Amino acid sequence: MKQLLLFLAVSVFTTTYAQTDSIIALNKPTEVKGKTVMEAFANRASVREFSEEDLSLQEISDLLWAANGINRPAENKRTAPTAMNSQDIDIYVVMKQGSYLYDAKNHKLILIDAADNRAMVAGTQKNFANAPLFCVMVSDISRFTRGDESQKMPWAAMDAAMVSQNINVYCAGVGLKTRPRVFMEVDNLRKALKLNATQHPMLNNPVGK
């Protein structure tokens, strides 16, 4: 009986998160879901405590699409605006199963690092480290077609904030918990996420129940 339960638990995990060793194909986003926009704003709040319960694959799929998915495929346009439509923001999803890059075009997760890097994202605020998932907003400022670095970094911060706000409103609308954060171990995350010199971690949102 114990062996059967273990097999079922592993099967559920594999079906949910690990279609292959390196890629998680996400479900089609549920576009009709949750509370009204005004109800979501009424419920929006930043929280400090999270359950360790994993999000389902559907919840992750919907979260990432709402955060910065492609909502107008013919134009390759996103749910979050960016300066000059530079689409400089990438979302890295950090879970105990590993750290993944969200490929919005193909709506899938690509494994970057198999380690549990949540403590790096929590930084000095260790109470956040048990959140089941972090969305780390990274700006690649090389995608801006004009301006010097002194101009690009404020644009990057603005664009990351747009994505974070999408996460905040989405979570408020569907009953999940989150908060926007700037604290994280940036240098360690750069190594773990294999970022280059033009990619800058800007904000992160822990998400849970």
N, C-alpha and C positions, 0 to 999 in steps of 0.2 A: 504493500500500500504506500509506504514512504517513497519507494522508488518511482511509483506511478505519479505521485504528487510532484516529486522533483522533476520528472520528465515533462509534466504539464507546465510547470513554472518556467522551465528553460524554453519550452516551445512558445509560450506566450511572449517571453522576452525577445526571442529571436524574431518572431513574426512582427512584433511591435517596433523594434529598433534596428535590426541587423539583417536586412535582406542580403547584404554582402559584407565582407570585412571592411570595405572602405566607402561604401555609398549607402545612404538610406533614401529610398524613393518615398517622397511624401505623398499623402493622400490629396485628392482634389479639395481645395478649400471650400468650406461651407459658407456660402455668401449670405444665406438667410439664417441668422442666428443671433441670440442675445437680446438685450434690452434696447430701447430706443436711444438715440443719441443723447437726448436730454437726461434720460435716466442714468446713462453711463456717466455723464458729467456730474450728476448728483451723487453718484456712488464713488467717484474717483478719490482715492486716498493712498498715501504712501505708507507702507507697512514695514515692520522690522522683523517679524517672525513668520516662518514658512514651515509647512508640513514637509517631511522628507519624501512624501508620496510622489512617484514619477508622474509626469504628464503623459497622456495617451498620445499615440502617433497623430490622431486627428487634431488634438489640441495643439500640438507642436506645428502641424501643417497650417492650421488656421492662424495661429499666432504669428508665424513668419510671413505669411501672405499679407496679413493686416499690417504688419510692421513695415515691410518694404518689398512686397511682392509686385508682380506685374499685373496691373488691372486693365491695361489697354494693350493687348498683345500686338495689334496691328501697328502701333506706334512705339512699342517697347517702353511704355511709360509706367511709372511706379505709383504705389499708393502714397508714398512720401515725396514731396518736392525736394529738389536740390538746386543750388545756385547754377544758373545757366544750363540746367538739365545735365549736369556733369555726372550724375549718378556715382558720386565718389564714395558712398557709404556701402560697406560690406558688413553683414552680420555674421559674427562667429558665435556659434552655439556651444556653450561649455557645459557639459554634463558629467556625471560620474563615469559614463560609458566612453567619454573622450571629448575632444574638441573638434567641431565641424565647421566648415564654411557653408553658408547658405547660398546655393546656386539658384537665384531667383528665376533665371530664364528657363531652367529645366525643372524647377521646384523640387530640389533634392538637396540632401546634405552630403558633403564630401569630407571624409575623415582627414584631419590635419595632424592630430596627435592623439594616441590611444590612452594617455594618462588622464587621471582625474585632476584637472587644473582649477577646480572651483575655489580653492583656498587662495590662489593667486588673484582671482577676480575679487574675492571678498577683501583682500588686503588686510589692513589693520583691524577692520571691523569683522572679526571672526564669527560673530553671531549670524552673518549672512551665508557662511560657507556651506550650510546644510540645504540651501535652496536647491531644488532638483535641477534647475536650468538657469543659466545666465545668457542673455543676449548681449554680446559685446559689439558696440558700434565702432568700426574702424574706417577712417577716411583715408583714401588714397589720393593725396593732393596732386599727384601727377595727372589726374584726369581733368583738372581745371585747365582750360585752354588759354587762360590769360591771368595776369597778376603775379606778383612775387610772393614769397612765403609769408610775409607780414600781412598780406591780404588773404591768402589762401587758408591760413589757419582759422581766422574768424568765420570764413565760409564753411569750413569743415565742422566747426563747433555748432553752427546754426543747422547744418544739414543733419548732424547726429541728433540734435535736439528734436528735429521734426520726426525722425524715426522713433525716438524714445517716447514722444507724445502719442504716436500711434499705438505703441505698446501699452501705455498707460490707459488710454481710452478703451482699447480692445479688452484689456483685463477687467476694467470696471464694468464693461458691458456683459461679460460672460461669467463673472463670479470668480475670477482668478485674482491673485495678489501680486503686486509688484511695487517697485519704487525706482526712480532714476538715481544713479550714483556716478560719482567721478572717481572715488577711491578705488585703486587697484594697483597691483605690482606691475607697472608698465614694462619695465625692462625684462622681467621674467616672462611676461605674457608675449612680448615681442619674439622671444626665443621659442616659446612653446607653440605659438601660432605661425611661426616661420615668416614673420613680416619683414618687408624690405624697408629701406630708408625713407621712402615716401609714404608709408602706411603708418597711421597714427591712431592708437586706441583713444577714443574720445569720451565715451560714456558706456555704462552698462546698466542693464535692468535684470535683477533676479526675478524669476517668475515661478510661482508655485500656488499651492492651495492653502 
